[in-house]
Amino acid sequence: MKGEDRLAGIELFGELSKKELRSVASLMTEIKVKPGRELMAEGTPGRECLIIVEGDATVRRKGRVVARVGSGDFLGELAVVAGVPRTATVTADTDMTIEVLNRREFSALLDTEPGVARKVLIGAVRRLHELEPGLTS
């Protein structure tokens, strides 16, 4: 599956046109991950977000398991959009393939494509509302 096709199925990018999806996909880098690798750590600065292409991971907040994620899931978007610290620790449970999007590259895209910025912001707020009901009310 092409990068833009993977992105189209993710709510954060759901409002983007095919051209905009191709622009975002062109900035992503595929990485292979081994079980046990920490993909992000709660409280640390977030410099990238990721899409899980294959494999599974566990999400923990304050040491408690809060979710299990797998193929098609998107993580770390708040760090990329808002530059906030990580809200959870995510650890690979299996061999994984992930697509990574660097914050600097993403910011440059948002500067050159203002329509993408608006659409992604809407997607990020929706996602935040799903994760933390009442926080965005």
C-alpha positions as CSV (number, residue, x, y, z in Angstrom):
1,M,0.0,0.0,0.0
2,K,1.3,3.4,-0.9
3,G,2.1,6.0,1.8
4,E,-0.7,8.3,0.7
5,D,-3.2,5.4,0.9
6,R,-2.1,4.6,4.4
7,L,-2.5,8.3,5.4
8,A,-6.0,8.5,3.9
9,G,-7.3,5.9,6.4
10,I,-6.0,7.9,9.4
11,E,-8.5,10.4,10.9
12,L,-5.9,13.1,11.4
13,F,-5.3,13.2,7.6
14,G,-8.9,12.3,6.6
15,E,-9.7,15.7,5.2
16,L,-6.7,16.0,2.9
17,S,-6.9,15.8,-0.9
18,K,-4.9,13.1,-2.8
19,K,-2.3,15.8,-3.7
20,E,-1.9,16.9,0.0
21,L,-1.6,13.2,1.1
22,R,1.2,12.7,-1.4
23,S,3.0,15.8,-0.1
24,V,2.8,14.4,3.5
25,A,3.7,10.9,2.4
26,S,6.8,12.1,0.6
27,L,8.2,13.4,3.9
28,M,7.8,10.1,5.8
29,T,10.6,7.6,6.4
30,E,10.1,3.9,6.9
31,I,11.8,2.3,9.9
32,K,12.0,-1.3,11.1
33,V,11.7,-1.8,14.8
34,K,12.5,-4.8,17.1
35,P,10.3,-6.0,20.0
36,G,11.0,-4.1,23.3
37,R,12.1,-0.9,21.6
38,E,10.6,2.2,23.1
39,L,9.1,4.3,20.3
40,M,8.3,7.3,22.5
41,A,8.6,8.1,26.2
42,E,6.0,10.0,28.3
43,G,7.1,13.5,29.3
44,T,9.9,13.7,26.7
45,P,9.9,16.3,23.9
46,G,8.2,15.0,20.8
47,R,10.0,15.6,17.5
48,E,8.2,13.2,15.3
49,C,5.0,11.2,14.8
50,L,4.5,7.8,13.4
51,I,2.2,5.4,11.6
52,I,2.3,1.7,12.4
53,V,2.5,-0.1,9.1
54,E,2.9,-3.6,10.6
55,G,3.2,-4.9,14.2
56,D,1.8,-4.1,17.6
57,A,2.8,-1.9,20.5
58,T,1.6,-1.1,24.1
59,V,0.8,2.4,25.2
60,R,1.3,3.3,28.9
61,R,0.6,6.4,31.0
62,K,2.2,6.6,34.4
63,G,3.2,3.0,34.0
64,R,-0.3,1.7,33.4
65,V,-1.3,0.0,30.1
66,V,-4.0,2.3,28.5
67,A,-4.1,0.9,25.0
68,R,-2.7,-1.6,22.5
69,V,-2.0,-0.2,19.0
70,G,-1.3,-1.9,15.7
71,S,-1.4,-1.5,11.9
72,G,-2.9,1.7,10.7
73,D,-2.7,3.5,14.1
74,F,-1.1,6.9,14.3
75,L,0.9,8.1,17.3
76,G,2.6,11.3,18.4
77,E,0.5,13.8,16.3
78,L,0.1,16.3,19.2
79,A,3.9,16.5,19.6
80,V,4.2,17.3,15.9
81,V,1.3,19.7,15.6
82,A,1.7,21.6,19.0
83,G,5.3,20.8,20.1
84,V,4.0,19.4,23.5
85,P,5.7,16.7,25.5
86,R,4.7,13.1,24.9
87,T,1.6,12.1,26.8
88,A,2.5,8.3,26.9
89,T,5.2,5.8,26.6
90,V,4.9,3.4,23.6
91,T,6.8,0.1,23.4
92,A,7.0,-2.3,20.5
93,D,5.6,-5.7,21.3
94,T,6.5,-7.4,18.0
95,D,8.7,-6.7,15.0
96,M,7.3,-3.5,13.5
97,T,7.4,-1.4,10.4
98,I,6.6,2.2,11.1
99,E,6.5,5.4,9.0
100,V,8.0,8.4,10.8
101,L,7.3,12.1,10.1
102,N,9.8,14.6,11.4
103,R,8.3,17.8,13.1
104,R,10.6,20.2,11.1
105,E,9.6,18.7,7.8
106,F,6.0,18.7,8.7
107,S,6.2,22.3,9.9
108,A,7.7,23.3,6.5
109,L,4.8,21.6,4.7
110,L,2.3,23.4,6.8
111,D,4.0,26.7,6.0
112,T,3.8,26.1,2.2
113,E,0.4,24.4,2.2
114,P,-1.9,26.4,4.6
115,G,-4.9,24.2,3.7
116,V,-3.1,21.2,5.1
117,A,-2.5,23.0,8.3
118,R,-6.1,23.8,8.9
119,K,-7.2,20.2,8.0
120,V,-4.6,18.6,10.2
121,L,-5.4,20.9,13.1
122,I,-9.1,19.9,12.9
123,G,-8.0,16.2,12.9
124,A,-5.7,16.7,15.9
125,V,-8.4,18.4,17.9
126,R,-10.9,15.6,17.1
127,R,-8.3,13.0,18.1
128,L,-7.6,14.8,21.4
129,H,-11.3,15.0,22.1
130,E,-11.6,11.2,21.6
131,L,-8.6,10.5,23.9
132,E,-9.5,13.0,26.6
133,P,-13.3,13.6,26.7
134,G,-14.2,16.9,28.2
135,L,-10.7,18.4,27.7
136,T,-11.6,20.2,24.5
137,S,-15.2,21.2,25.5
